[in-house]
């Protein structure tokens, strides 16, 4: 994940961002952390590379899927492996074999 937030490097006033926008945008892909843009001294926006955005959204979806699966299991919404094999055979006509334990 991203390294520790650095106030001197990671916060930029919007006026400075506007003056050096192309420089900031070109440097996004090599930045270790997102850039916080301030307006009137308060955080107003976060700017990051598309790669970092994709990583964060993938991680959020992954964690949400895990939480959903755990909630399903806790609610009893699961089937045995034998039942799963039977459903696969029925739906797809695929022979399924149990793996031999080593």
C-alpha positions as CSV (number, residue, x, y, z in Angstrom):
1,X,0.0,0.0,0.0
2,X,0.9,3.6,0.0
3,X,3.6,4.9,2.4
4,X,3.1,7.2,5.3
5,X,1.4,10.6,4.6
6,X,3.9,13.5,4.3
7,X,2.4,16.9,4.9
8,X,5.2,18.8,3.1
9,X,4.9,16.6,0.0
10,X,1.3,15.5,-0.1
11,X,-0.7,18.7,0.4
12,X,-0.9,21.4,-2.2
13,X,-3.0,24.5,-2.3
14,X,-5.3,24.7,-5.3
15,X,-3.6,27.8,-6.6
16,X,-0.3,26.0,-6.8
17,X,-1.9,23.0,-8.4
18,X,-3.5,25.3,-11.1
19,X,-0.1,26.9,-11.7
20,X,1.7,23.6,-12.1
21,X,-1.1,21.3,-13.2
22,X,0.7,19.5,-16.0
23,X,3.8,18.9,-13.8
24,X,1.6,17.4,-11.0
25,X,-0.3,15.2,-13.5
26,X,2.9,13.9,-15.1
27,X,4.2,13.0,-11.7
28,X,1.2,11.2,-10.4
29,X,2.2,7.8,-11.6
30,X,5.5,7.9,-9.7
31,X,4.1,9.4,-6.5
32,X,4.0,6.9,-3.6
33,X,0.9,8.6,-2.2
34,X,-2.2,10.6,-3.4
35,X,-2.0,14.4,-3.5
36,X,-4.4,16.3,-1.2
37,X,-5.5,19.6,-2.7
38,X,-6.6,22.3,-0.3
39,X,-9.1,25.2,-0.8
40,X,-8.9,28.0,1.7
41,X,-6.6,25.9,3.8
42,X,-9.0,22.9,4.1
43,X,-8.8,19.6,2.2
44,X,-11.0,19.8,-0.9
45,X,-9.9,17.0,-3.2
46,X,-7.6,14.0,-3.5
47,X,-5.7,13.5,-6.8
48,X,-4.1,10.2,-7.7
49,X,-3.0,8.2,-10.7
50,X,-5.4,5.9,-12.5
51,X,-3.3,2.9,-11.4
52,X,-3.6,3.9,-7.7
53,X,-7.4,4.5,-8.1
54,X,-7.8,1.1,-9.7
55,X,-5.8,-0.5,-6.9
56,X,-7.9,1.1,-4.2
57,X,-11.2,0.3,-5.9
58,X,-10.1,-3.3,-6.5
59,X,-9.1,-3.7,-2.9
60,X,-12.4,-2.2,-1.7
61,X,-14.4,-4.6,-4.0
62,X,-12.3,-7.6,-2.8
63,X,-12.8,-6.8,0.9
64,X,-16.6,-6.3,0.3
65,X,-16.7,-9.7,-1.4
66,X,-15.0,-11.3,1.5
67,X,-17.4,-9.6,4.0
68,X,-20.4,-10.7,1.9
69,X,-19.1,-14.3,1.8
70,X,-18.5,-14.4,5.6
71,X,-22.0,-12.9,6.2
72,X,-23.5,-15.6,3.9
73,X,-21.7,-18.3,5.7
74,X,-22.8,-17.0,9.1
75,X,-26.4,-16.9,7.9
76,X,-26.1,-20.5,6.8
77,X,-26.2,-19.7,3.1
78,X,-23.7,-22.4,1.9
79,X,-23.7,-25.9,0.5
80,X,-21.4,-28.9,0.9
81,X,-18.8,-29.7,-1.7
82,X,-20.8,-32.9,-2.6
83,X,-23.8,-30.7,-3.2
84,X,-21.7,-28.3,-5.3
85,X,-20.4,-31.2,-7.4
86,X,-24.0,-32.5,-7.9
87,X,-25.1,-29.1,-9.1
88,X,-22.2,-28.7,-11.5
89,X,-23.0,-32.2,-13.0
90,X,-26.7,-31.4,-13.3
91,X,-26.2,-27.9,-14.8
92,X,-23.2,-28.5,-17.1
93,X,-23.1,-32.3,-17.6
94,X,-19.5,-32.1,-16.4
95,X,-18.2,-35.2,-14.6
96,X,-16.7,-34.1,-11.3
97,X,-14.3,-36.2,-9.4
98,X,-13.3,-35.9,-5.8
99,X,-9.6,-35.1,-5.4
100,X,-7.6,-37.8,-3.6
101,X,-6.1,-36.6,-0.4
102,X,-2.3,-37.0,-0.4
